[in-house]
């Protein structure tokens, strides 16, 4: 049995977890108004809320408080990472992101027993990382996310009675920097890439907005030359598993191979490595004399050009594998002022 306190407006509440039902789904927690439970004629204090939570947990557990399981936080992070990633069936990329967060946390708090970690220690860790010049806002956000998720599960799994993250100030979410080419720069690059044996791969990336991992996993069976479509099976999210229509000119430049063979093979019958593609892209960018962008920048370029041409956001979101068009607008907000001006002219 676990729980936490939560403030809504001026009032404090005790939230007692009920665990999981026989079907594996989480049962709805029990909410107790501290003010009503104590019969107060004014809002309760945070201390009163904490004291009431201890009492409620003791009552729910037959008059006894379950002793948390002793474990070093570093060991728990390894346990959490293995079990959480497996249960959620997270992609290798997301697993690596969480792993990077752990590498920043473990040196500072890994040797401390999980029950002895306080909110002030966590806040100090985040503040120190943020004040340094070596860590971006995105890295800080990843560290916070790993801390938040791991402590939530520590309470659920009986390693803690209370979650210290409830008293930690959430760091500001970073605004992603979007790198992309103009339509003219994209054309210049593709003219240069025509002489490369990797032109089909780059043409597919810039003409569909597919992610690097999605392109690398393509096999002969995923390309329909007759109907001009490509089926993506190695997507970042469930909504990313999709079949998209591709222009005949792109389909024509894709190789016709056996179903089980990789479309863009590397050595030993496997596909090209991400590092190899990055190297190829850098060489061609320098040769073309266009601004340097990452391979993911080709995806941004495709989306930017399509939006500037008036593409329907819902259709474009489906092509890119976004679950919701709102994600599209949040990412490509740099086009909104232009769209507003165009709408004003139409009116």
MOLINTA-V221216 format. One line per field, one symbol per residue. ss: DSSP state (@ for helix, = for strand, . for the rest). psi: psi as a letter, one per 40 degrees, with the letter a starting at -180 (. if undefined). A space follows every 50 residues. Layout:
# MOLINTA-V221216
ss=???
psi=???
This chain:
# MOLINTA-V221216
ss=..======..======...=.....=...====@@@@@.......@@@@@ @@@@@@@@@@...........=@@@@@@@@@@@@@@@@...@@@@@@@@@ @@@@@@@@@...=@@@..@@@@@@@@@@@@@.....@@@@@@@@@@@@@@ @@@@@@.......@@@@...............@@@@@@@@@@@.....@@ @@@@@@@@...@@@@@..=@@@==....====.....@@@.====..@@@ @@@........=..=.@@@.=..@@@@@@@@@@@@@@@......@@@@@@ @@@@@@@@....@@@@@@@@....@@@@@@@.@@@@@@@@@@@@@@.
psi=hiiiihhhbeiiihhhieaiadeeihihihhhhddddefieiiiiddddd ddddddddddffeihhhihhiidddddddddddddddefiiddddddddd ddddddddedehhdeehidddddddddddddieehidddddddddddddd ddddddeeeidiheedehhhihhihihhhiiiddddddddddedeieedd ddddddeeeiidddddehideehgddefihhhegidideehihihiiddd ddehihiideiidgibifeaiiiddddddddddddddefiihiidddddd ddddddddefihdddddddefidhdddddddfeeeddddddddddd.
